[in-house]
Amino acid sequence: MKRNALRAGLLAFALAGNIAAAEDQATAGEGSALTLAEARKLALASSRTLASLGLSADSAVIDERLQRYESFPSLSLSASASVAAPGTGGNTVADTAATGVSAGVTQTIFSGGKNGILASIDRLATSIAREKARSGYYGVLDSIDAAWYSLLEAYATKESAESSIASSEISLEIAKARREIGAVSVSDYLEAESNAESARATLGQAMRDVSIYSMKVASLTGLKKIPEIERTDFSVYEPLVASLSACDDSTVDSIVARVRDAAYANNPDLASARLARDKADKTVKETAAGYLPTVTAGVSTGLDYTALNGLSDPQVKFSITGNIPLDVWVTKASVDKSRLAARQSAMSLDETARNLDIDLATAVYGCVAEARSIVSSAKALEYAEKHYEGKLEQYKLAAASVTDLSDAATLVSSNKGALIKARYAFLSSLSSLRSLGAFESDGAVLAAMGGAANCRRLLLKPCP
């Protein structure tokens, strides 16, 4: 699972140079709505942060390779040439000319295991860089999901405001007709006017939010202007919403435990913290190896030529060199420091795990709470709409005042707004769970939440 997610993230920022082509494709397809899956792909491809993390992972791979080369024999080749000023014996400059060439091989045959430990440390560093890239991958998904759902919520709020305007204008038209025949008081008529203007103000705020979040989605996806976007089909989530809204505390706790198991196995931040702890432990061993001697063996040969003596016979030299450190107090201080760093890494791992537990529980409880709010708000909206229809009929027959109709319309608007807010908060909580558990698809999140049986369409849609 980790490899697939990382592969997808690395592929995404490998496509970063193709944003213009992706933008042209999205613009050309204005007849078809932009989907969340497509927006995610564009956001991953245009993220410079993710691209930078990918380069860091590549750099770590090169560091690992360089450390591996440290265990190879060291080869050397040198050449020299020299002349001296003429002496008193009648020698010319040419007589003093000398050249030489030499080659050597040196190999460390014992270092207390330091090279092996360093190679292991670099492998851990590479894994940490990859986990950070994977964390960045889910961070990009979080950002685009948050902007996407905020935009959809703004659209829904705008449509609700437009509906409120239509209702207030009906009330105002009736009030105008009654005013002409003197069947309504000035205060009631002004109240109808006020309600209509208030609805228009609400629409203006919603239109502002649509513009703001449209720009944010466009910025994240790398598009100059986003086309029409696909709306969420909430019928897909209704079985899960109904199931979660009816959960008791023990069931919610079991869901938290199930999601926690997935997160502990796949969460990139937790994996990175584990690797950092292991790296710190390895560093303690590498530092402690400084107490041990280092032994190297070498072989070298060379040829020398002088103008007076000609070519000399080649000589092969073998050498063994041992280095015994005597400044053990320096090594001890280094070991003590690395042990402190290892303790800090262990505490950081514990803190990461504890924060993950809190975030997971918060997201699950949030899903459950929002599911209950969706059910309650939907019922309340149904009752409010029926109440409004009754008051509207009474108002037409002059059996209800403008205030009665206004109160009924406000109740509809309030419950509709609560339903919209609960729906998109629910989707945002699912998105958070997706990243915390490093799930590969939206359907996998639903499966962990217990809704897979009724959400087969989403199970077939992996994350980009």
VEXDREN-2710 file (C-alpha; in Angstrom, 1 decimal):
% VEXDREN-2710
k/r/px/py/pz
1/MET/0.0/0.0/0.0
2/LYS/2.8/2.4/0.9
3/ARG/4.6/1.7/-2.4
4/ASN/1.5/2.3/-4.5
5/ALA/0.8/5.6/-2.8
6/LEU/4.4/6.7/-3.1
7/ARG/4.6/5.7/-6.7
8/ALA/1.5/7.7/-7.4
9/GLY/2.9/10.7/-5.7
10/LEU/6.3/10.5/-7.5
11/LEU/4.5/10.0/-10.8
12/ALA/2.4/13.1/-10.0
13/PHE/5.3/15.5/-9.6
14/ALA/7.1/13.9/-12.5
15/LEU/4.2/15.3/-14.5
16/ALA/4.8/18.8/-13.2
17/GLY/6.1/20.0/-16.5
18/ASN/2.8/19.1/-18.2
19/ILE/0.5/21.5/-16.4
20/ALA/-0.1/23.6/-19.5
21/ALA/-1.2/20.5/-21.4
22/ALA/-3.5/19.5/-18.6
23/GLU/-4.9/23.0/-18.5
24/ASP/-5.6/23.0/-22.2
25/GLN/-7.3/19.6/-21.9
26/ALA/-9.5/20.9/-19.0
27/THR/-10.3/24.1/-20.9
28/ALA/-11.1/22.2/-24.1
29/GLY/-13.5/19.9/-22.2
30/GLU/-15.6/22.7/-20.7
31/GLY/-18.7/20.8/-21.8
32/SER/-17.9/18.1/-19.3
33/ALA/-17.6/18.8/-15.6
34/LEU/-14.3/18.7/-13.8
35/THR/-14.3/15.8/-11.3
36/LEU/-12.7/15.6/-7.9
37/ALA/-10.4/12.8/-9.2
38/GLU/-9.2/15.0/-12.1
39/ALA/-8.7/18.0/-9.7
40/ARG/-6.6/15.8/-7.5
41/LYS/-4.4/14.7/-10.4
42/LEU/-3.9/18.2/-11.5
43/ALA/-3.1/19.4/-7.9
44/LEU/-0.5/16.6/-7.5
45/ALA/1.1/17.5/-10.8
46/SER/1.3/21.2/-10.1
47/SER/2.5/20.9/-6.5
48/ARG/6.1/22.3/-6.2
49/THR/6.3/21.2/-2.6
50/LEU/5.7/17.6/-3.7
51/ALA/8.2/18.0/-6.5
52/SER/10.8/19.2/-4.0
53/LEU/10.2/16.3/-1.7
54/GLY/10.7/14.0/-4.6
55/LEU/14.0/15.6/-5.4
56/SER/15.0/15.1/-1.7
57/ALA/14.2/11.4/-2.0
58/ASP/16.3/11.2/-5.1
59/SER/19.1/13.0/-3.3
60/ALA/18.9/10.5/-0.4
61/VAL/19.2/7.6/-2.9
62/ILE/22.4/9.1/-4.2
63/ASP/23.8/9.6/-0.6
64/GLU/23.0/5.9/0.0
65/ARG/24.9/5.0/-3.1
66/LEU/27.9/7.1/-2.1
67/GLN/28.1/5.5/1.3
68/ARG/28.0/2.1/-0.3
69/TYR/31.0/3.1/-2.4
70/GLU/32.9/3.8/0.8
71/SER/33.3/0.0/1.4
72/PHE/34.9/-0.4/-2.0
73/PRO/38.7/-0.4/-2.4
74/SER/40.2/3.1/-3.0
75/LEU/42.1/3.4/-6.2
76/SER/44.7/6.1/-7.0
77/LEU/46.9/7.0/-9.9
78/SER/49.4/9.8/-10.0
79/ALA/52.1/11.1/-12.3
80/SER/54.9/13.6/-11.7
81/ALA/57.5/15.5/-13.7
82/SER/60.4/17.8/-12.6
83/VAL/63.5/19.6/-13.7
84/ALA/66.2/21.4/-11.7
85/ALA/68.4/24.4/-12.3
86/PRO/71.8/23.5/-13.9
87/GLY/74.5/22.7/-11.4
88/THR/78.2/23.5/-11.4
89/GLY/79.2/20.1/-12.7
90/GLY/78.2/21.0/-16.2
91/ASN/74.8/19.3/-16.2
92/THR/72.1/20.9/-18.3
93/VAL/68.5/21.3/-17.5
94/ALA/67.7/18.3/-19.7
95/ASP/70.0/16.2/-17.6
96/THR/68.0/16.9/-14.4
97/ALA/64.6/16.0/-16.0
98/ALA/62.7/13.2/-14.1
99/THR/59.2/11.7/-14.5
100/GLY/57.3/9.1/-12.5
101/VAL/54.0/7.3/-12.4
102/SER/52.5/5.3/-9.6
103/ALA/49.3/3.4/-8.8
104/GLY/47.9/2.2/-5.6
105/VAL/44.9/0.3/-4.0
106/THR/43.8/0.9/-0.4
107/GLN/41.2/-1.1/1.4
108/THR/39.8/-0.7/5.0
109/ILE/39.8/-4.2/6.4
110/PHE/38.4/-3.3/9.9
111/SER/36.6/-0.3/11.2
112/GLY/34.5/-1.7/14.0
113/GLY/31.6/-2.2/11.6
114/LYS/31.3/1.6/11.0
115/ASN/30.9/1.4/7.2
116/GLY/28.1/-1.1/7.5
117/ILE/26.4/0.9/10.1
118/LEU/26.7/4.1/8.0
119/ALA/25.2/2.2/5.0
120/SER/22.3/1.2/7.2
121/ILE/21.8/4.8/8.4
122/ASP/21.7/6.0/4.8
123/ARG/19.2/3.4/3.9
124/LEU/17.0/4.6/6.7
125/ALA/17.5/8.2/5.6
126/THR/16.3/7.3/2.1
127/SER/13.2/5.6/3.6
128/ILE/12.6/8.7/5.7
129/ALA/12.8/10.9/2.6
130/ARG/10.3/8.7/0.8
131/GLU/7.9/8.7/3.7
132/LYS/8.1/12.5/3.8
133/ALA/7.3/12.5/0.1
134/ARG/4.3/10.3/0.8
135/SER/3.2/12.6/3.6
136/GLY/3.4/15.5/1.1
137/TYR/1.3/13.5/-1.4
138/TYR/-1.5/13.1/1.1
139/GLY/-1.0/16.8/2.2
140/VAL/-1.7/17.9/-1.4
141/LEU/-4.8/15.7/-1.5
142/ASP/-6.0/17.3/1.8
143/SER/-5.6/20.7/0.4
144/ILE/-7.4/20.1/-2.8
145/ASP/-10.2/18.2/-1.0
146/ALA/-10.7/21.0/1.5
147/ALA/-10.9/23.6/-1.3
148/TRP/-13.1/21.4/-3.4
149/TYR/-15.7/20.7/-0.7
150/SER/-15.6/24.4/0.4
151/LEU/-16.4/25.4/-3.2
152/LEU/-19.2/22.8/-3.4
153/GLU/-20.6/24.1/-0.1
154/ALA/-20.5/27.6/-1.5
155/TYR/-22.4/26.5/-4.6
156/ALA/-25.0/24.8/-2.4
157/THR/-25.3/27.9/-0.2
158/LYS/-25.7/30.1/-3.3
159/GLU/-28.5/27.8/-4.6
160/SER/-30.2/27.9/-1.2
161/ALA/-29.9/31.7/-1.2
162/GLU/-31.5/31.9/-4.7
163/SER/-34.3/29.7/-3.4
164/SER/-34.8/32.1/-0.5
165/ILE/-34.9/35.0/-2.8
166/ALA/-37.6/33.4/-4.9
167/SER/-39.6/32.7/-1.7
168/SER/-39.2/36.3/-0.4
169/GLU/-40.2/37.8/-3.8
170/ILE/-43.4/35.7/-3.7
171/SER/-44.1/37.2/-0.3
172/LEU/-43.2/40.7/-1.5
173/GLU/-45.5/40.5/-4.6
174/ILE/-48.4/39.4/-2.4
175/ALA/-47.6/42.2/0.0
176/LYS/-47.5/44.8/-2.9
177/ALA/-50.9/43.6/-4.2
178/ARG/-52.4/43.9/-0.7
179/ARG/-50.8/47.3/-0.1
180/GLU/-52.5/48.6/-3.3
181/ILE/-55.9/47.7/-1.8
182/GLY/-55.0/48.7/1.7
183/ALA/-55.1/45.2/3.1
184/VAL/-51.7/45.2/4.6
185/SER/-50.0/47.6/7.0
186/VAL/-47.0/49.6/6.1
187/SER/-44.9/47.8/8.7
188/ASP/-45.8/44.4/7.2
189/TYR/-45.0/45.6/3.7
190/LEU/-41.6/47.0/4.9
191/GLU/-40.9/43.7/6.6
192/ALA/-41.5/41.9/3.3
193/GLU/-39.1/44.4/1.5
194/SER/-36.5/43.8/4.2
195/ASN/-36.8/40.0/3.9
196/ALA/-36.2/40.3/0.1
197/GLU/-33.1/42.5/0.6
198/SER/-31.7/40.3/3.3
199/ALA/-32.0/37.3/0.9
200/ARG/-30.2/39.2/-1.8
201/ALA/-27.4/40.1/0.7
202/THR/-27.0/36.4/1.6
203/LEU/-26.8/35.5/-2.1
204/GLY/-24.0/38.1/-2.4
205/GLN/-22.0/36.5/0.3
206/ALA/-22.5/33.1/-1.2
207/MET/-21.3/34.4/-4.6
208/ARG/-18.2/35.9/-3.0
209/ASP/-17.4/32.5/-1.4
210/VAL/-17.9/30.8/-4.8
211/SER/-15.4/33.2/-6.4
212/ILE/-12.9/32.8/-3.5
213/TYR/-12.9/29.0/-3.5
214/SER/-13.0/28.8/-7.3
215/MET/-9.7/30.8/-7.3
216/LYS/-8.3/28.5/-4.7
217/VAL/-9.2/25.3/-6.6
218/ALA/-7.8/26.9/-9.8
219/SER/-4.5/27.8/-8.0
220/LEU/-4.1/24.3/-6.5
221/THR/-4.8/22.6/-9.8
222/GLY/-2.6/25.0/-11.9
223/LEU/-5.6/26.1/-14.0
224/LYS/-6.2/29.7/-14.9
225/LYS/-9.9/29.2/-14.7
226/ILE/-11.8/26.1/-13.6
227/PRO/-14.6/24.8/-15.7
228/GLU/-18.0/23.6/-14.3
229/ILE/-17.3/21.1/-11.5
230/GLU/-19.0/17.8/-10.8
231/ARG/-21.4/17.9/-7.9
232/THR/-21.3/15.3/-5.1
233/ASP/-23.8/12.5/-5.3
234/PHE/-24.8/12.2/-1.7
235/SER/-27.0/9.2/-2.4
236/VAL/-23.7/7.2/-2.4
237/TYR/-23.1/8.1/1.2
238/GLU/-26.7/7.7/2.5
239/PRO/-26.2/4.0/3.6
240/LEU/-23.1/4.9/5.6
241/VAL/-24.7/8.1/7.0
242/ALA/-27.7/6.0/8.2
243/SER/-25.4/3.4/9.7
244/LEU/-23.1/5.8/11.5
245/SER/-26.0/7.9/12.8
246/ALA/-27.4/4.8/14.5
247/CYS/-24.0/3.7/16.1
248/ASP/-23.7/3.4/19.8
249/ASP/-20.6/4.3/21.7
250/SER/-19.1/0.7/21.6
251/THR/-19.6/0.6/17.8
252/VAL/-17.9/4.0/17.4
253/ASP/-15.0/2.7/19.5
254/SER/-14.6/-0.4/17.3
255/ILE/-14.5/1.9/14.2
256/VAL/-11.8/4.0/15.9
257/ALA/-9.8/0.8/16.6
258/ARG/-10.2/-0.4/13.1
259/VAL/-9.1/2.8/11.5
260/ARG/-6.2/3.0/14.1
261/ASP/-4.9/-0.4/13.0
262/ALA/-4.8/0.8/9.3
263/ALA/-3.2/4.1/10.3
264/TYR/-0.5/2.5/12.5
265/ALA/0.5/0.3/9.5
266/ASN/0.4/3.0/6.8
267/ASN/0.5/6.6/8.2
268/PRO/3.6/8.2/6.6
269/ASP/4.3/10.6/9.5
270/LEU/4.3/7.7/12.0
271/ALA/6.5/5.6/9.7
272/SER/8.9/8.5/9.3
273/ALA/9.1/8.8/13.1
274/ARG/9.8/5.1/13.5
275/LEU/12.6/5.3/10.9
276/ALA/14.0/8.4/12.6
277/ARG/14.2/6.5/15.9
278/ASP/15.9/3.5/14.2
279/LYS/18.3/5.9/12.5
280/ALA/19.2/7.5/15.9
281/ASP/19.8/4.1/17.4
282/LYS/22.1/3.2/14.5
283/THR/23.9/6.5/15.0
284/VAL/24.7/5.5/18.6
285/LYS/26.3/2.3/17.4
286/GLU/28.2/4.2/14.7
287/THR/29.6/6.7/17.2
288/ALA/30.5/3.9/19.7
289/ALA/32.6/2.3/16.9
290/GLY/35.0/5.2/17.4
291/TYR/36.5/3.4/20.4
292/LEU/37.8/0.6/18.1
293/PRO/40.9/0.8/15.9
294/THR/40.8/1.1/12.2
295/VAL/43.0/-1.1/10.0
296/THR/43.7/-0.5/6.4
297/ALA/45.8/-2.5/3.9
298/GLY/47.3/-1.1/0.7
299/VAL/49.4/-2.1/-2.3
300/SER/51.2/0.4/-4.6
301/THR/53.6/0.3/-7.5
302/GLY/55.4/2.8/-9.7
303/LEU/57.9/3.6/-12.4
304/ASP/60.5/6.4/-12.3
305/TYR/62.6/7.8/-15.2
306/THR/65.5/10.2/-15.1
307/ALA/67.5/11.6/-17.9
308/LEU/70.8/10.4/-16.3
309/ASN/69.8/7.0/-15.0
310/GLY/67.0/6.0/-17.3
311/LEU/64.0/3.9/-16.3
312/SER/64.1/2.4/-12.8
313/ASP/62.9/-1.1/-11.9
314/PRO/59.2/-1.2/-10.9
315/GLN/58.6/-1.6/-7.1
316/VAL/55.6/-3.1/-5.4
317/LYS/54.9/-2.1/-1.9
318/PHE/52.5/-3.6/0.6
319/SER/51.4/-1.9/3.7
320/ILE/49.1/-2.4/6.7
321/THR/48.2/0.6/8.8
322/GLY/46.5/0.6/12.1
323/ASN/44.9/3.7/13.8
324/ILE/44.1/3.4/17.5
325/PRO/42.2/6.4/18.8
326/LEU/43.5/7.7/22.1
327/ASP/41.2/10.7/22.7
328/VAL/38.5/8.4/24.1
329/TRP/36.9/11.4/26.0
330/VAL/35.9/12.9/22.7
331/THR/34.4/9.6/21.6
332/LYS/32.5/9.3/24.9
333/ALA/31.1/12.8/24.5
334/SER/29.9/11.9/21.0
335/VAL/28.3/8.7/22.2
336/ASP/26.5/10.5/25.0
337/LYS/25.2/13.1/22.6
338/SER/24.0/10.5/20.1
339/ARG/22.2/8.7/23.0
340/LEU/20.4/11.8/23.9
341/ALA/19.4/12.3/20.3
342/ALA/18.1/8.7/20.3
343/ARG/16.0/9.4/23.4
344/GLN/14.6/12.5/21.7
345/SER/13.7/10.4/18.7
346/ALA/11.9/7.8/20.8
347/MET/9.9/10.6/22.6
348/SER/9.1/12.1/19.2
349/LEU/7.7/8.8/18.0
350/ASP/5.6/8.5/21.1
351/GLU/4.3/12.0/20.6
352/THR/3.5/11.3/16.9
353/ALA/1.6/8.2/17.8
354/ARG/-0.3/10.0/20.5
355/ASN/-1.3/12.9/18.2
356/LEU/-2.3/10.4/15.6
357/ASP/-4.6/8.7/18.1
358/ILE/-6.2/12.0/18.9
359/ASP/-6.6/13.0/15.2
360/LEU/-8.1/9.6/14.3
361/ALA/-10.6/9.6/17.1
362/THR/-11.5/13.3/16.4
363/ALA/-12.1/12.4/12.7
364/VAL/-14.2/9.3/13.4
365/TYR/-16.2/11.1/16.1
366/GLY/-16.6/14.0/13.7
367/CYS/-17.9/11.6/11.0
368/VAL/-20.4/10.1/13.4
369/ALA/-21.6/13.5/14.7
370/GLU/-22.0/14.9/11.2
371/ALA/-23.9/11.8/10.1
372/ARG/-26.3/12.4/13.0
373/SER/-26.5/16.1/12.0
374/ILE/-27.3/15.1/8.4
375/VAL/-30.1/12.8/9.5
376/SER/-31.5/15.4/11.9
377/SER/-31.1/18.3/9.6
378/ALA/-32.8/16.5/6.7
379/LYS/-35.8/15.6/8.9
380/ALA/-35.9/19.2/10.3
381/LEU/-35.8/20.6/6.7
382/GLU/-38.6/18.3/5.6
383/TYR/-40.8/19.5/8.5
384/ALA/-39.8/23.1/7.9
385/GLU/-40.7/23.0/4.2
386/LYS/-44.1/21.6/5.0
387/HIS/-44.6/24.2/7.7
388/TYR/-43.6/26.9/5.1
389/GLU/-46.0/25.6/2.5
390/GLY/-48.8/25.7/5.1
391/LYS/-47.9/29.3/6.1
392/LEU/-47.7/30.3/2.5
393/GLU/-51.2/29.1/1.8
394/GLN/-52.4/30.9/4.9
395/TYR/-50.6/34.1/3.8
396/LYS/-52.2/34.0/0.4
397/LEU/-55.6/33.7/2.1
398/ALA/-54.6/36.5/4.5
399/ALA/-54.8/34.1/7.4
400/ALA/-51.1/34.6/8.3
401/SER/-48.9/37.7/8.6
402/VAL/-45.7/38.5/6.8
403/THR/-43.9/37.8/10.1
404/ASP/-45.4/34.3/10.2
405/LEU/-44.3/33.6/6.6
406/SER/-40.9/35.2/7.3
407/ASP/-40.3/33.0/10.3
408/ALA/-41.3/29.9/8.4
409/ALA/-38.9/30.9/5.5
410/THR/-36.1/31.5/8.0
411/LEU/-36.7/28.1/9.5
412/VAL/-36.4/26.5/6.1
413/SER/-33.2/28.5/5.3
414/SER/-31.6/27.7/8.6
415/ASN/-32.2/24.0/8.4
416/LYS/-31.1/23.9/4.7
417/GLY/-27.9/25.6/5.7
418/ALA/-27.4/23.2/8.6
419/LEU/-27.9/20.2/6.2
420/ILE/-25.4/21.7/3.7
421/LYS/-22.8/22.3/6.4
422/ALA/-23.2/18.8/7.9
423/ARG/-22.9/17.1/4.5
424/TYR/-19.6/18.8/3.6
425/ALA/-18.2/18.5/7.1
426/PHE/-18.9/14.8/6.8
427/LEU/-17.0/14.6/3.5
428/SER/-14.1/16.6/5.0
429/SER/-13.9/14.2/7.9
430/LEU/-13.8/11.3/5.5
431/SER/-11.0/13.1/3.6
432/SER/-9.0/13.5/6.9
433/LEU/-9.4/9.8/7.6
434/ARG/-8.2/9.0/4.2
435/SER/-4.9/10.8/4.8
436/LEU/-4.5/9.8/8.4
437/GLY/-4.9/6.1/7.5
438/ALA/-3.0/6.5/4.1
439/PHE/-5.9/4.8/2.4
440/GLU/-5.4/4.2/-1.4
441/SER/-9.0/5.0/-2.3
442/ASP/-12.1/6.7/-1.0
443/GLY/-13.8/3.4/-1.0
444/ALA/-11.2/2.0/1.3
445/VAL/-12.0/4.7/3.8
446/LEU/-15.7/3.7/3.6
447/ALA/-14.8/0.1/4.1
448/ALA/-12.9/0.9/7.3
449/MET/-15.9/2.9/8.4
450/GLY/-18.2/-0.1/7.8
451/GLY/-19.9/1.2/4.6
452/ALA/-18.2/-0.8/1.9
453/ALA/-21.2/-3.1/1.1
454/ASN/-23.3/-0.1/0.1
455/CYS/-20.5/2.0/-1.6
456/ARG/-19.3/-0.2/-4.4
457/ARG/-19.0/2.7/-6.8
458/LEU/-16.5/4.5/-4.6
459/LEU/-14.6/1.3/-4.0
460/LEU/-13.8/1.3/-7.8
461/LYS/-12.3/4.8/-7.6
462/PRO/-8.8/4.8/-6.3
463/CYS/-7.0/8.0/-5.3
464/PRO/-5.0/9.5/-8.1
END
